[in-house]
Amino acid sequence: MTCFRSEREITDADRKKIELVFHQSDVGRKGYLSREDLKIAVVMLFGYKPSKSETNLLMESGSVKDCPGVPLHQFTTLMGRKMSAEDPYEKMRQIFSAFDVHCMWIWILMVMSALRTLKTSSATVWETFEAM
């Protein structure tokens, strides 16, 4: 059985955030992001520093003729694609893992998966946690 994760829609709020990050990262107000500007923008949007290979790929994908960097419209497209492919539960897992001293995240993920699959009521979930 193959499972496909649907990509989430990019909202107007996402677009505004991407544009705001572009303007905050565009050192010198050049109208495009240099390689270093782009790294800063990715950190601001996704919380991690992109690898050299990811930065290369983004610079190549975002380049346009007669522009030494990534202009706003290309940046918006690239970051919108990246956001839409992002796992919506990843940030929640990272936060939970930081506080999870007893490795309970495995149980919670299993219960969340069961809820989605079986459409189980919250009472059943509570019974599962009480039994642990």
Backbone as XML, in Angstrom:
<?xml version="1.0"?>
<chain id="A" units="angstrom">
  <residue number="1" name="MET">
    <atom name="N" x="0.848" y="-1.179" z="0.000"/>
    <atom name="CA" x="0.000" y="0.000" z="0.000"/>
    <atom name="C" x="0.893" y="1.240" z="0.000"/>
  </residue>
  <residue number="2" name="THR">
    <atom name="N" x="0.617" y="2.163" z="-0.863"/>
    <atom name="CA" x="1.399" y="3.379" z="-0.972"/>
    <atom name="C" x="0.623" y="4.537" z="-0.375"/>
  </residue>
  <residue number="3" name="CYS">
    <atom name="N" x="1.302" y="5.327" z="0.453"/>
    <atom name="CA" x="0.680" y="6.503" z="1.053"/>
    <atom name="C" x="1.270" y="7.743" z="0.414"/>
  </residue>
  <residue number="4" name="PHE">
    <atom name="N" x="0.418" y="8.659" z="0.050"/>
    <atom name="CA" x="0.869" y="9.912" z="-0.524"/>
    <atom name="C" x="0.492" y="11.039" z="0.412"/>
  </residue>
  <residue number="5" name="ARG">
    <atom name="N" x="1.460" y="11.881" z="0.715"/>
    <atom name="CA" x="1.199" y="13.040" z="1.554"/>
    <atom name="C" x="0.812" y="14.185" z="0.636"/>
  </residue>
  <residue number="6" name="SER">
    <atom name="N" x="-0.323" y="14.771" z="0.889"/>
    <atom name="CA" x="-0.749" y="15.882" z="0.042"/>
    <atom name="C" x="0.022" y="17.140" z="0.433"/>
  </residue>
  <residue number="7" name="GLU">
    <atom name="N" x="0.339" y="17.931" z="-0.569"/>
    <atom name="CA" x="1.036" y="19.179" z="-0.305"/>
    <atom name="C" x="0.030" y="20.208" z="0.172"/>
  </residue>
  <residue number="8" name="ARG">
    <atom name="N" x="0.440" y="21.011" z="1.141"/>
    <atom name="CA" x="-0.483" y="22.007" z="1.677"/>
    <atom name="C" x="-0.507" y="23.226" z="0.777"/>
  </residue>
  <residue number="9" name="GLU">
    <atom name="N" x="-1.599" y="23.943" z="0.838"/>
    <atom name="CA" x="-1.758" y="25.167" z="0.064"/>
    <atom name="C" x="-0.969" y="26.300" z="0.713"/>
  </residue>
  <residue number="10" name="ILE">
    <atom name="N" x="-0.394" y="27.141" z="-0.096"/>
    <atom name="CA" x="0.298" y="28.317" z="0.404"/>
    <atom name="C" x="-0.736" y="29.439" z="0.535"/>
  </residue>
  <residue number="11" name="THR">
    <atom name="N" x="-0.836" y="29.976" z="1.719"/>
    <atom name="CA" x="-1.827" y="31.019" z="2.002"/>
    <atom name="C" x="-1.268" y="32.401" z="1.684"/>
  </residue>
  <residue number="12" name="ASP">
    <atom name="N" x="-2.155" y="33.387" z="1.707"/>
    <atom name="CA" x="-1.708" y="34.774" z="1.522"/>
    <atom name="C" x="-0.763" y="35.182" z="2.647"/>
  </residue>
  <residue number="13" name="ALA">
    <atom name="N" x="-1.023" y="34.683" z="3.861"/>
    <atom name="CA" x="-0.146" y="34.981" z="4.996"/>
    <atom name="C" x="1.249" y="34.401" z="4.754"/>
  </residue>
  <residue number="14" name="ASP">
    <atom name="N" x="1.315" y="33.197" z="4.162"/>
    <atom name="CA" x="2.611" y="32.590" z="3.824"/>
    <atom name="C" x="3.346" y="33.459" z="2.811"/>
  </residue>
  <residue number="15" name="ARG">
    <atom name="N" x="2.633" y="33.908" z="1.789"/>
    <atom name="CA" x="3.245" y="34.751" z="0.749"/>
    <atom name="C" x="3.773" y="36.056" z="1.340"/>
  </residue>
  <residue number="16" name="LYS">
    <atom name="N" x="2.979" y="36.653" z="2.226"/>
    <atom name="CA" x="3.412" y="37.912" z="2.857"/>
    <atom name="C" x="4.652" y="37.675" z="3.720"/>
  </residue>
  <residue number="17" name="LYS">
    <atom name="N" x="4.678" y="36.547" z="4.417"/>
    <atom name="CA" x="5.843" y="36.215" z="5.249"/>
    <atom name="C" x="7.079" y="36.028" z="4.365"/>
  </residue>
  <residue number="18" name="ILE">
    <atom name="N" x="6.918" y="35.325" z="3.246"/>
    <atom name="CA" x="8.032" y="35.104" z="2.314"/>
    <atom name="C" x="8.551" y="36.447" z="1.791"/>
  </residue>
  <residue number="19" name="GLU">
    <atom name="N" x="7.645" y="37.332" z="1.404"/>
    <atom name="CA" x="8.049" y="38.648" z="0.895"/>
    <atom name="C" x="8.743" y="39.481" z="1.977"/>
  </residue>
  <residue number="20" name="LEU">
    <atom name="N" x="8.221" y="39.436" z="3.195"/>
    <atom name="CA" x="8.824" y="40.165" z="4.308"/>
    <atom name="C" x="10.242" y="39.660" z="4.572"/>
  </residue>
  <residue number="21" name="VAL">
    <atom name="N" x="10.399" y="38.341" z="4.590"/>
    <atom name="CA" x="11.728" y="37.750" z="4.807"/>
    <atom name="C" x="12.674" y="38.144" z="3.678"/>
  </residue>
  <residue number="22" name="PHE">
    <atom name="N" x="12.183" y="38.166" z="2.443"/>
    <atom name="CA" x="13.016" y="38.594" z="1.314"/>
    <atom name="C" x="13.555" y="39.994" z="1.567"/>
  </residue>
  <residue number="23" name="HIS">
    <atom name="N" x="12.663" y="40.919" z="1.903"/>
    <atom name="CA" x="13.083" y="42.317" z="2.088"/>
    <atom name="C" x="14.002" y="42.477" z="3.302"/>
  </residue>
  <residue number="24" name="GLN">
    <atom name="N" x="13.778" y="41.696" z="4.349"/>
    <atom name="CA" x="14.653" y="41.751" z="5.519"/>
    <atom name="C" x="16.030" y="41.152" z="5.220"/>
  </residue>
  <residue number="25" name="SER">
    <atom name="N" x="16.083" y="40.192" z="4.308"/>
    <atom name="CA" x="17.347" y="39.517" z="3.984"/>
    <atom name="C" x="18.127" y="40.197" z="2.870"/>
  </residue>
  <residue number="26" name="ASP">
    <atom name="N" x="17.479" y="41.042" z="2.119"/>
    <atom name="CA" x="18.118" y="41.725" z="0.988"/>
    <atom name="C" x="19.011" y="42.853" z="1.507"/>
  </residue>
  <residue number="27" name="VAL">
    <atom name="N" x="20.226" y="42.473" z="1.893"/>
    <atom name="CA" x="21.188" y="43.439" z="2.430"/>
    <atom name="C" x="21.576" y="44.417" z="1.326"/>
  </residue>
  <residue number="28" name="GLY">
    <atom name="N" x="21.404" y="45.687" z="1.585"/>
    <atom name="CA" x="21.728" y="46.717" z="0.599"/>
    <atom name="C" x="20.585" y="47.039" z="-0.345"/>
  </residue>
  <residue number="29" name="ARG">
    <atom name="N" x="19.455" y="46.425" z="-0.152"/>
    <atom name="CA" x="18.260" y="46.688" z="-0.983"/>
    <atom name="C" x="18.577" y="46.604" z="-2.481"/>
  </residue>
  <residue number="30" name="LYS">
    <atom name="N" x="19.216" y="45.502" z="-2.864"/>
    <atom name="CA" x="19.637" y="45.298" z="-4.254"/>
    <atom name="C" x="18.495" y="44.865" z="-5.168"/>
  </residue>
  <residue number="31" name="GLY">
    <atom name="N" x="17.451" y="44.284" z="-4.566"/>
    <atom name="CA" x="16.348" y="43.758" z="-5.366"/>
    <atom name="C" x="16.497" y="42.274" z="-5.654"/>
  </residue>
  <residue number="32" name="TYR">
    <atom name="N" x="17.526" y="41.673" z="-5.114"/>
    <atom name="CA" x="17.752" y="40.231" z="-5.255"/>
    <atom name="C" x="18.512" y="39.747" z="-4.019"/>
  </residue>
  <residue number="33" name="LEU">
    <atom name="N" x="18.504" y="38.435" z="-3.811"/>
    <atom name="CA" x="19.239" y="37.854" z="-2.691"/>
    <atom name="C" x="20.536" y="37.238" z="-3.191"/>
  </residue>
  <residue number="34" name="SER">
    <atom name="N" x="21.631" y="37.627" z="-2.571"/>
    <atom name="CA" x="22.920" y="36.997" z="-2.850"/>
    <atom name="C" x="22.919" y="35.630" z="-2.167"/>
  </residue>
  <residue number="35" name="ARG">
    <atom name="N" x="23.971" y="34.907" z="-2.350"/>
    <atom name="CA" x="24.115" y="33.582" z="-1.733"/>
    <atom name="C" x="23.982" y="33.674" z="-0.206"/>
  </residue>
  <residue number="36" name="GLU">
    <atom name="N" x="24.673" y="34.627" z="0.406"/>
    <atom name="CA" x="24.608" y="34.791" z="1.862"/>
    <atom name="C" x="23.227" y="35.269" z="2.313"/>
  </residue>
  <residue number="37" name="ASP">
    <atom name="N" x="22.631" y="36.183" z="1.540"/>
    <atom name="CA" x="21.278" y="36.654" z="1.841"/>
    <atom name="C" x="20.297" y="35.480" z="1.825"/>
  </residue>
  <residue number="38" name="LEU">
    <atom name="N" x="20.443" y="34.616" z="0.838"/>
    <atom name="CA" x="19.549" y="33.470" z="0.680"/>
    <atom name="C" x="19.642" y="32.523" z="1.880"/>
  </residue>
  <residue number="39" name="LYS">
    <atom name="N" x="20.860" y="32.289" z="2.349"/>
    <atom name="CA" x="21.035" y="31.424" z="3.531"/>
    <atom name="C" x="20.306" y="32.006" z="4.734"/>
  </residue>
  <residue number="40" name="ILE">
    <atom name="N" x="20.438" y="33.304" z="4.920"/>
    <atom name="CA" x="19.773" y="33.977" z="6.045"/>
    <atom name="C" x="18.257" y="33.847" z="5.909"/>
  </residue>
  <residue number="41" name="ALA">
    <atom name="N" x="17.755" y="34.020" z="4.698"/>
    <atom name="CA" x="16.314" y="33.920" z="4.459"/>
    <atom name="C" x="15.792" y="32.519" z="4.771"/>
  </residue>
  <residue number="42" name="VAL">
    <atom name="N" x="16.533" y="31.494" z="4.390"/>
    <atom name="CA" x="16.109" y="30.111" z="4.678"/>
    <atom name="C" x="16.094" y="29.876" z="6.188"/>
  </residue>
  <residue number="43" name="VAL">
    <atom name="N" x="17.094" y="30.390" z="6.889"/>
    <atom name="CA" x="17.105" y="30.271" z="8.351"/>
    <atom name="C" x="15.874" y="30.948" z="8.941"/>
  </residue>
  <residue number="44" name="MET">
    <atom name="N" x="15.549" y="32.130" z="8.446"/>
    <atom name="CA" x="14.396" y="32.865" z="8.968"/>
    <atom name="C" x="13.077" y="32.141" z="8.697"/>
  </residue>
  <residue number="45" name="LEU">
    <atom name="N" x="12.956" y="31.519" z="7.543"/>
    <atom name="CA" x="11.705" y="30.853" z="7.181"/>
    <atom name="C" x="11.576" y="29.440" z="7.747"/>
  </residue>
  <residue number="46" name="PHE">
    <atom name="N" x="12.688" y="28.690" z="7.764"/>
    <atom name="CA" x="12.590" y="27.269" z="8.097"/>
    <atom name="C" x="13.363" y="26.853" z="9.347"/>
  </residue>
  <residue number="47" name="GLY">
    <atom name="N" x="14.168" y="27.777" z="9.880"/>
    <atom name="CA" x="14.840" y="27.484" z="11.136"/>
    <atom name="C" x="16.101" y="26.662" z="11.035"/>
  </residue>
  <residue number="48" name="TYR">
    <atom name="N" x="16.662" y="26.517" z="9.863"/>
    <atom name="CA" x="17.933" y="25.797" z="9.722"/>
    <atom name="C" x="18.774" y="26.449" z="8.633"/>
  </residue>
  <residue number="49" name="LYS">
    <atom name="N" x="20.088" y="26.267" z="8.753"/>
    <atom name="CA" x="21.002" y="26.786" z="7.737"/>
    <atom name="C" x="21.092" y="25.757" z="6.612"/>
  </residue>
  <residue number="50" name="PRO">
    <atom name="N" x="20.812" y="26.170" z="5.386"/>
    <atom name="CA" x="20.870" y="25.209" z="4.279"/>
    <atom name="C" x="22.305" y="24.761" z="4.000"/>
  </residue>
  <residue number="51" name="SER">
    <atom name="N" x="22.435" y="23.533" z="3.555"/>
    <atom name="CA" x="23.756" y="22.997" z="3.203"/>
    <atom name="C" x="24.271" y="23.712" z="1.950"/>
  </residue>
  <residue number="52" name="LYS">
    <atom name="N" x="25.540" y="23.488" z="1.674"/>
    <atom name="CA" x="26.141" y="24.095" z="0.486"/>
    <atom name="C" x="25.429" y="23.610" z="-0.778"/>
  </residue>
  <residue number="53" name="SER">
    <atom name="N" x="25.112" y="22.325" z="-0.829"/>
    <atom name="CA" x="24.448" y="21.785" z="-2.023"/>
    <atom name="C" x="23.023" y="22.319" z="-2.159"/>
  </residue>
  <residue number="54" name="GLU">
    <atom name="N" x="22.302" y="22.473" z="-1.042"/>
    <atom name="CA" x="20.953" y="23.036" z="-1.119"/>
    <atom name="C" x="21.017" y="24.496" z="-1.564"/>
  </residue>
  <residue number="55" name="THR">
    <atom name="N" x="21.978" y="25.237" z="-1.035"/>
    <atom name="CA" x="22.142" y="26.640" z="-1.423"/>
    <atom name="C" x="22.461" y="26.734" z="-2.914"/>
  </residue>
  <residue number="56" name="ASN">
    <atom name="N" x="23.350" y="25.872" z="-3.404"/>
    <atom name="CA" x="23.677" y="25.845" z="-4.838"/>
    <atom name="C" x="22.428" y="25.597" z="-5.673"/>
  </residue>
  <residue number="57" name="LEU">
    <atom name="N" x="21.634" y="24.619" z="-5.248"/>
    <atom name="CA" x="20.416" y="24.267" z="-5.972"/>
    <atom name="C" x="19.427" y="25.438" z="-5.981"/>
  </residue>
  <residue number="58" name="LEU">
    <atom name="N" x="19.260" y="26.088" z="-4.844"/>
    <atom name="CA" x="18.356" y="27.234" z="-4.772"/>
    <atom name="C" x="18.849" y="28.393" z="-5.643"/>
  </residue>
  <residue number="59" name="MET">
    <atom name="N" x="20.158" y="28.644" z="-5.616"/>
    <atom name="CA" x="20.712" y="29.725" z="-6.439"/>
    <atom name="C" x="20.520" y="29.420" z="-7.933"/>
  </residue>
  <residue number="60" name="GLU">
    <atom name="N" x="20.752" y="28.173" z="-8.318"/>
    <atom name="CA" x="20.571" y="27.792" z="-9.730"/>
    <atom name="C" x="19.103" y="27.860" z="-10.134"/>
  </residue>
  <residue number="61" name="SER">
    <atom name="N" x="18.231" y="27.362" z="-9.275"/>
    <atom name="CA" x="16.795" y="27.338" z="-9.583"/>
    <atom name="C" x="16.194" y="28.737" z="-9.604"/>
  </residue>
  <residue number="62" name="GLY">
    <atom name="N" x="16.760" y="29.638" z="-8.820"/>
    <atom name="CA" x="16.203" y="30.981" z="-8.714"/>
    <atom name="C" x="16.838" y="32.011" z="-9.610"/>
  </residue>
  <residue number="63" name="SER">
    <atom name="N" x="17.830" y="31.597" z="-10.366"/>
    <atom name="CA" x="18.533" y="32.588" z="-11.192"/>
    <atom name="C" x="17.719" y="32.967" z="-12.418"/>
  </residue>
  <residue number="64" name="VAL">
    <atom name="N" x="17.862" y="34.222" z="-12.791"/>
    <atom name="CA" x="17.245" y="34.734" z="-14.022"/>
    <atom name="C" x="18.321" y="35.495" z="-14.786"/>
  </residue>
  <residue number="65" name="LYS">
    <atom name="N" x="18.094" y="35.664" z="-16.080"/>
    <atom name="CA" x="19.067" y="36.335" z="-16.943"/>
    <atom name="C" x="19.337" y="37.753" z="-16.452"/>
  </residue>
  <residue number="66" name="ASP">
    <atom name="N" x="20.595" y="38.135" z="-16.462"/>
    <atom name="CA" x="21.047" y="39.484" z="-16.086"/>
    <atom name="C" x="20.787" y="39.844" z="-14.620"/>
  </residue>
  <residue number="67" name="CYS">
    <atom name="N" x="20.715" y="38.845" z="-13.762"/>
    <atom name="CA" x="20.556" y="39.104" z="-12.326"/>
    <atom name="C" x="21.546" y="38.202" z="-11.582"/>
  </residue>
  <residue number="68" name="PRO">
    <atom name="N" x="22.413" y="38.784" z="-10.763"/>
    <atom name="CA" x="23.443" y="37.987" z="-10.081"/>
    <atom name="C" x="22.928" y="37.176" z="-8.888"/>
  </residue>
  <residue number="69" name="GLY">
    <atom name="N" x="21.646" y="37.312" z="-8.554"/>
    <atom name="CA" x="21.090" y="36.588" z="-7.409"/>
    <atom name="C" x="19.679" y="36.118" z="-7.682"/>
  </residue>
  <residue number="70" name="VAL">
    <atom name="N" x="18.921" y="35.921" z="-6.610"/>
    <atom name="CA" x="17.546" y="35.432" z="-6.720"/>
    <atom name="C" x="16.585" y="36.602" z="-6.472"/>
  </residue>
  <residue number="71" name="PRO">
    <atom name="N" x="15.844" y="37.010" z="-7.509"/>
    <atom name="CA" x="14.893" y="38.116" z="-7.336"/>
    <atom name="C" x="13.644" y="37.666" z="-6.564"/>
  </residue>
  <residue number="72" name="LEU">
    <atom name="N" x="12.851" y="38.641" z="-6.161"/>
    <atom name="CA" x="11.678" y="38.381" z="-5.319"/>
    <atom name="C" x="10.723" y="37.354" z="-5.908"/>
  </residue>
  <residue number="73" name="HIS">
    <atom name="N" x="10.350" y="37.500" z="-7.175"/>
    <atom name="CA" x="9.359" y="36.574" z="-7.741"/>
    <atom name="C" x="9.875" y="35.135" z="-7.766"/>
  </residue>
  <residue number="74" name="GLN">
    <atom name="N" x="11.158" y="34.951" z="-8.041"/>
    <atom name="CA" x="11.741" y="33.605" z="-8.032"/>
    <atom name="C" x="11.841" y="33.067" z="-6.601"/>
  </residue>
  <residue number="75" name="PHE">
    <atom name="N" x="12.229" y="33.930" z="-5.682"/>
    <atom name="CA" x="12.337" y="33.542" z="-4.275"/>
    <atom name="C" x="10.967" y="33.100" z="-3.739"/>
  </residue>
  <residue number="76" name="THR">
    <atom name="N" x="9.935" y="33.863" z="-4.072"/>
    <atom name="CA" x="8.581" y="33.533" z="-3.620"/>
    <atom name="C" x="8.145" y="32.172" z="-4.154"/>
  </residue>
  <residue number="77" name="THR">
    <atom name="N" x="8.431" y="31.911" z="-5.418"/>
    <atom name="CA" x="8.084" y="30.620" z="-6.019"/>
    <atom name="C" x="8.843" y="29.477" z="-5.349"/>
  </residue>
  <residue number="78" name="LEU">
    <atom name="N" x="10.157" y="29.647" z="-5.188"/>
    <atom name="CA" x="10.977" y="28.595" z="-4.574"/>
    <atom name="C" x="10.555" y="28.295" z="-3.137"/>
  </residue>
  <residue number="79" name="MET">
    <atom name="N" x="10.380" y="29.351" z="-2.344"/>
    <atom name="CA" x="10.032" y="29.153" z="-0.932"/>
    <atom name="C" x="8.594" y="28.657" z="-0.778"/>
  </residue>
  <residue number="80" name="GLY">
    <atom name="N" x="7.721" y="29.062" z="-1.686"/>
    <atom name="CA" x="6.344" y="28.550" z="-1.667"/>
    <atom name="C" x="6.321" y="27.052" z="-1.912"/>
  </residue>
  <residue number="81" name="ARG">
    <atom name="N" x="7.107" y="26.592" z="-2.890"/>
    <atom name="CA" x="7.214" y="25.144" z="-3.154"/>
    <atom name="C" x="7.781" y="24.413" z="-1.952"/>
  </residue>
  <residue number="82" name="LYS">
    <atom name="N" x="8.801" y="25.001" z="-1.364"/>
    <atom name="CA" x="9.451" y="24.385" z="-0.207"/>
    <atom name="C" x="8.479" y="24.299" z="0.977"/>
  </residue>
  <residue number="83" name="MET">
    <atom name="N" x="7.723" y="25.366" z="1.197"/>
    <atom name="CA" x="6.736" y="25.358" z="2.285"/>
    <atom name="C" x="5.634" y="24.328" z="2.037"/>
  </residue>
  <residue number="84" name="SER">
    <atom name="N" x="5.170" y="24.237" z="0.799"/>
    <atom name="CA" x="4.066" y="23.328" z="0.506"/>
    <atom name="C" x="4.484" y="21.867" z="0.652"/>
  </residue>
  <residue number="85" name="ALA">
    <atom name="N" x="5.753" y="21.580" z="0.452"/>
    <atom name="CA" x="6.242" y="20.207" z="0.584"/>
    <atom name="C" x="6.637" y="19.866" z="2.020"/>
  </residue>
  <residue number="86" name="GLU">
    <atom name="N" x="6.661" y="20.874" z="2.881"/>
    <atom name="CA" x="7.070" y="20.679" z="4.265"/>
    <atom name="C" x="6.041" y="19.852" z="5.030"/>
  </residue>
  <residue number="87" name="ASP">
    <atom name="N" x="6.524" y="18.957" z="5.875"/>
    <atom name="CA" x="5.655" y="18.145" z="6.719"/>
    <atom name="C" x="5.011" y="19.052" z="7.765"/>
  </residue>
  <residue number="88" name="PRO">
    <atom name="N" x="3.679" y="19.160" z="7.779"/>
    <atom name="CA" x="3.027" y="20.079" z="8.716"/>
    <atom name="C" x="3.212" y="19.697" z="10.179"/>
  </residue>
  <residue number="89" name="TYR">
    <atom name="N" x="3.569" y="18.451" z="10.449"/>
    <atom name="CA" x="3.747" y="18.006" z="11.827"/>
    <atom name="C" x="5.198" y="18.033" z="12.285"/>
  </residue>
  <residue number="90" name="GLU">
    <atom name="N" x="6.129" y="18.370" z="11.377"/>
    <atom name="CA" x="7.553" y="18.313" z="11.722"/>
    <atom name="C" x="7.917" y="19.256" z="12.868"/>
  </residue>
  <residue number="91" name="LYS">
    <atom name="N" x="7.457" y="20.494" z="12.818"/>
    <atom name="CA" x="7.780" y="21.437" z="13.892"/>
    <atom name="C" x="7.224" y="20.964" z="15.221"/>
  </residue>
  <residue number="92" name="MET">
    <atom name="N" x="6.004" y="20.413" z="15.195"/>
    <atom name="CA" x="5.390" y="19.896" z="16.410"/>
    <atom name="C" x="6.237" y="18.743" z="16.975"/>
  </residue>
  <residue number="93" name="ARG">
    <atom name="N" x="6.710" y="17.858" z="16.101"/>
    <atom name="CA" x="7.549" y="16.738" z="16.555"/>
    <atom name="C" x="8.856" y="17.232" z="17.163"/>
  </residue>
  <residue number="94" name="GLN">
    <atom name="N" x="9.465" y="18.242" z="16.541"/>
    <atom name="CA" x="10.725" y="18.778" z="17.058"/>
    <atom name="C" x="10.539" y="19.388" z="18.442"/>
  </residue>
  <residue number="95" name="ILE">
    <atom name="N" x="9.476" y="20.156" z="18.605"/>
    <atom name="CA" x="9.210" y="20.785" z="19.901"/>
    <atom name="C" x="8.924" y="19.719" z="20.946"/>
  </residue>
  <residue number="96" name="PHE">
    <atom name="N" x="8.086" y="18.768" z="20.596"/>
    <atom name="CA" x="7.742" y="17.722" z="21.552"/>
    <atom name="C" x="8.976" y="16.906" z="21.939"/>
  </residue>
  <residue number="97" name="SER">
    <atom name="N" x="9.805" y="16.571" z="20.955"/>
    <atom name="CA" x="11.010" y="15.781" z="21.225"/>
    <atom name="C" x="11.961" y="16.491" z="22.178"/>
  </residue>
  <residue number="98" name="ALA">
    <atom name="N" x="11.997" y="17.814" z="22.095"/>
    <atom name="CA" x="12.878" y="18.577" z="22.973"/>
    <atom name="C" x="12.474" y="18.423" z="24.438"/>
  </residue>
  <residue number="99" name="PHE">
    <atom name="N" x="11.189" y="18.223" z="24.694"/>
    <atom name="CA" x="10.695" y="18.097" z="26.063"/>
    <atom name="C" x="10.375" y="16.659" z="26.459"/>
  </residue>
  <residue number="100" name="ASP">
    <atom name="N" x="10.484" y="15.733" z="25.535"/>
    <atom name="CA" x="10.075" y="14.346" z="25.767"/>
    <atom name="C" x="11.219" y="13.521" z="26.355"/>
  </residue>
  <residue number="101" name="VAL">
    <atom name="N" x="11.289" y="13.486" z="27.681"/>
    <atom name="CA" x="12.380" y="12.758" z="28.332"/>
    <atom name="C" x="12.119" y="11.261" z="28.397"/>
  </residue>
  <residue number="102" name="HIS">
    <atom name="N" x="10.879" y="10.825" z="28.207"/>
    <atom name="CA" x="10.536" y="9.402" z="28.303"/>
    <atom name="C" x="10.191" y="8.784" z="26.954"/>
  </residue>
  <residue number="103" name="CYS">
    <atom name="N" x="10.514" y="9.462" z="25.864"/>
    <atom name="CA" x="10.279" y="8.956" z="24.506"/>
    <atom name="C" x="8.818" y="8.597" z="24.253"/>
  </residue>
  <residue number="104" name="MET">
    <atom name="N" x="7.922" y="9.412" z="24.741"/>
    <atom name="CA" x="6.496" y="9.176" z="24.555"/>
    <atom name="C" x="6.033" y="9.559" z="23.154"/>
  </residue>
  <residue number="105" name="TRP">
    <atom name="N" x="6.878" y="10.221" z="22.381"/>
    <atom name="CA" x="6.479" y="10.670" z="21.055"/>
    <atom name="C" x="6.089" y="9.514" z="20.158"/>
  </residue>
  <residue number="106" name="ILE">
    <atom name="N" x="6.706" y="8.362" z="20.347"/>
    <atom name="CA" x="6.359" y="7.204" z="19.512"/>
    <atom name="C" x="4.898" y="6.817" z="19.743"/>
  </residue>
  <residue number="107" name="TRP">
    <atom name="N" x="4.498" y="6.782" z="21.020"/>
    <atom name="CA" x="3.106" y="6.445" z="21.347"/>
    <atom name="C" x="2.153" y="7.478" z="20.772"/>
  </residue>
  <residue number="108" name="ILE">
    <atom name="N" x="2.493" y="8.733" z="20.889"/>
    <atom name="CA" x="1.602" y="9.791" z="20.397"/>
    <atom name="C" x="1.465" y="9.713" z="18.874"/>
  </residue>
  <residue number="109" name="LEU">
    <atom name="N" x="2.574" y="9.482" z="18.176"/>
    <atom name="CA" x="2.500" y="9.346" z="16.721"/>
    <atom name="C" x="1.639" y="8.154" z="16.318"/>
  </residue>
  <residue number="110" name="MET">
    <atom name="N" x="1.781" y="7.058" z="17.064"/>
    <atom name="CA" x="0.968" y="5.878" z="16.764"/>
    <atom name="C" x="-0.516" y="6.176" z="16.981"/>
  </residue>
  <residue number="111" name="VAL">
    <atom name="N" x="-0.835" y="6.858" z="18.050"/>
    <atom name="CA" x="-2.234" y="7.190" z="18.334"/>
    <atom name="C" x="-2.769" y="8.162" z="17.293"/>
  </residue>
  <residue number="112" name="MET">
    <atom name="N" x="-1.957" y="9.171" z="16.914"/>
    <atom name="CA" x="-2.400" y="10.123" z="15.893"/>
    <atom name="C" x="-2.672" y="9.402" z="14.577"/>
  </residue>
  <residue number="113" name="SER">
    <atom name="N" x="-1.812" y="8.462" z="14.232"/>
    <atom name="CA" x="-1.985" y="7.693" z="13.013"/>
    <atom name="C" x="-3.256" y="6.852" z="13.090"/>
  </residue>
  <residue number="114" name="ALA">
    <atom name="N" x="-3.483" y="6.230" z="14.239"/>
    <atom name="CA" x="-4.689" y="5.417" z="14.416"/>
    <atom name="C" x="-5.943" y="6.273" z="14.321"/>
  </residue>
  <residue number="115" name="LEU">
    <atom name="N" x="-5.889" y="7.468" z="14.886"/>
    <atom name="CA" x="-7.037" y="8.374" z="14.811"/>
    <atom name="C" x="-7.380" y="8.709" z="13.371"/>
  </residue>
  <residue number="116" name="ARG">
    <atom name="N" x="-6.359" y="9.020" z="12.603"/>
    <atom name="CA" x="-6.608" y="9.362" z="11.206"/>
    <atom name="C" x="-7.144" y="8.158" z="10.442"/>
  </residue>
  <residue number="117" name="THR">
    <atom name="N" x="-6.584" y="6.978" z="10.722"/>
    <atom name="CA" x="-6.968" y="5.780" z="9.996"/>
    <atom name="C" x="-8.354" y="5.290" z="10.408"/>
  </residue>
  <residue number="118" name="LEU">
    <atom name="N" x="-8.595" y="5.248" z="11.697"/>
    <atom name="CA" x="-9.828" y="4.663" z="12.209"/>
    <atom name="C" x="-10.902" y="5.679" z="12.538"/>
  </residue>
  <residue number="119" name="LYS">
    <atom name="N" x="-10.544" y="6.958" z="12.498"/>
    <atom name="CA" x="-11.471" y="8.020" z="12.887"/>
    <atom name="C" x="-12.000" y="7.758" z="14.303"/>
  </residue>
  <residue number="120" name="THR">
    <atom name="N" x="-11.074" y="7.387" z="15.194"/>
    <atom name="CA" x="-11.401" y="7.041" z="16.570"/>
    <atom name="C" x="-11.769" y="8.276" z="17.364"/>
  </residue>
  <residue number="121" name="SER">
    <atom name="N" x="-12.652" y="8.105" z="18.337"/>
    <atom name="CA" x="-13.067" y="9.222" z="19.180"/>
    <atom name="C" x="-11.973" y="9.581" z="20.176"/>
  </residue>
  <residue number="122" name="SER">
    <atom name="N" x="-12.042" y="10.792" z="20.729"/>
    <atom name="CA" x="-11.049" y="11.237" z="21.695"/>
    <atom name="C" x="-11.132" y="10.421" z="22.984"/>
  </residue>
  <residue number="123" name="ALA">
    <atom name="N" x="-12.311" y="9.895" z="23.329"/>
    <atom name="CA" x="-12.450" y="9.057" z="24.529"/>
    <atom name="C" x="-11.598" y="7.805" z="24.401"/>
  </residue>
  <residue number="124" name="THR">
    <atom name="N" x="-11.567" y="7.216" z="23.222"/>
    <atom name="CA" x="-10.755" y="6.023" z="22.991"/>
    <atom name="C" x="-9.274" y="6.349" z="23.119"/>
  </residue>
  <residue number="125" name="VAL">
    <atom name="N" x="-8.875" y="7.514" z="22.628"/>
    <atom name="CA" x="-7.482" y="7.933" z="22.756"/>
    <atom name="C" x="-7.116" y="8.081" z="24.219"/>
  </residue>
  <residue number="126" name="TRP">
    <atom name="N" x="-7.985" y="8.717" z="24.993"/>
    <atom name="CA" x="-7.724" y="8.908" z="26.413"/>
    <atom name="C" x="-7.569" y="7.564" z="27.125"/>
  </residue>
  <residue number="127" name="GLU">
    <atom name="N" x="-8.415" y="6.592" z="26.786"/>
    <atom name="CA" x="-8.328" y="5.246" z="27.369"/>
    <atom name="C" x="-6.975" y="4.622" z="27.040"/>
  </residue>
  <residue number="128" name="THR">
    <atom name="N" x="-6.484" y="4.858" z="25.826"/>
    <atom name="CA" x="-5.189" y="4.315" z="25.417"/>
    <atom name="C" x="-4.075" y="4.879" z="26.291"/>
  </residue>
  <residue number="129" name="PHE">
    <atom name="N" x="-4.097" y="6.197" z="26.540"/>
    <atom name="CA" x="-3.060" y="6.807" z="27.376"/>
    <atom name="C" x="-3.177" y="6.379" z="28.833"/>
  </residue>
  <residue number="130" name="GLU">
    <atom name="N" x="-4.394" y="6.205" z="29.336"/>
    <atom name="CA" x="-4.565" y="5.766" z="30.717"/>
    <atom name="C" x="-4.051" y="4.353" z="30.915"/>
  </residue>
  <residue number="131" name="ALA">
    <atom name="N" x="-4.127" y="3.534" z="29.878"/>
    <atom name="CA" x="-3.676" y="2.147" z="29.984"/>
    <atom name="C" x="-2.146" y="2.032" z="30.001"/>
  </residue>
  <residue number="132" name="MET">
    <atom name="N" x="-1.454" y="3.108" z="29.610"/>
    <atom name="CA" x="0.017" y="3.053" z="29.522"/>
    <atom name="C" x="0.656" y="3.077" z="30.865"/>
  </residue>
</chain>
